[in-house]
C-alpha cells in the first residue's frame, strides 16, 4: 500500500469524524450524560500530554523524589488547586523546576 493512500485515508477519516459533529449540531440532541461527559475531555487531554513529560526522565519512568520535573509538577498542581490562576501556576511551576534542577 502506498504511503500517500494511508495519509489521505487517515485525513478523510479525521475530516468525516469532525464533520459529523458539526453537521449534527442543531439537528439532533445528545443525551444529558453525553454533555456531562464532555466536561472531562479537556482535563483528560491535558493530563495525557503533560504527565508523560513529567513522569519520564531520559525515556524511563521515574516517579522518585530525584525527578525535578515530578516535584515541580506537584508544586504547580498544588498552586493550581490553591489559586486557580494559570499565570501563577506557570510562574511558580517554572521557577520550582529551575530551582529543583539546580538543587536535585
N, C-alpha and C positions, 0 to 999 in steps of 0.2 A: 504494500500500500504506500502510496506517495505521501510524503510528509505534509505537502500542501493540502491534500484531501483531509488529513486529520485536523489541520489548523482551521480550514474552512468549516468542517463539520462541527468542531468544538465552538467556533464562533456562532454558527447558526443555532446550535442548541442553547447557548447562552442568550442569544437575542430572542428566541422564541419564549424562553422561560421568563425573561424580564418583560417582554411584550404582553404576555398573558395577564400579568397583574395590572398593567396599565390599561389594557383593553377591558378587563373585567371590572375596573373601578367604576362604580356607579350603576353597573348593570346587574350586579348581584350583591348580596350582603353576606358577609362572613359571620360565623357564629361568635359569640362573646368570648369563648375560650381561646379562639384564634387571635383575637385582638389583644387579649391579656398576655398570650404567649409572645407576641411580637415585642412587648416591652423589654424582654430579656435578650433580644438579639444583639443590640449594641454592646452590652456588657460581655456577652459570650465572645463576640468578635474581638474586642479589646483584650480580653483575657487570653484568647488564642494567639494573639500577636505578641503580647508583652511577656507572658510567663515563660516561654522558651528562652527568650533573651535574658531573662533574669536568672533562671534556674540552671542554664547551661553555661559552662565555662570551658573553653577550648574543646567544644564538641562533646563534653562529658557532663552528665547530670551531676550538679554539685549543690546540695542543699545543706551544707555545713556553715558554720559561723566564719569560715575563712573565705567565703564568697562575698566580696564587697557589693556586687550588684544585688544580691538577695537581701542583704542588710539594708541597702539604700532603698530597695523596693518596699521593704516592710515599713521603713520610716515614712516613705512617701504615701503608702497606704494609710498609715495612721494619721498623717496630716490631712489626707483626703476625707477620712472619716470624721475628723475633728472639725475641720473648717469648711469643707465642701467647695473650696476655692481652687480652681485649676491652676492659676498662676502660682499660688503658694505651693501647691504640690510640685510643680516643675522646679521652682527655685530651691525649695528645701530638698527635694529628691536629688537634683544635680549637685547641689552643694554637699550633701551627705555622700554621694558617690565619689566626688573628688577627694574629700577628706578620708573616706574609708579606703580608697585606692592607695593613698599615701601611707595610711596607718596600718592596714592589714597586710 
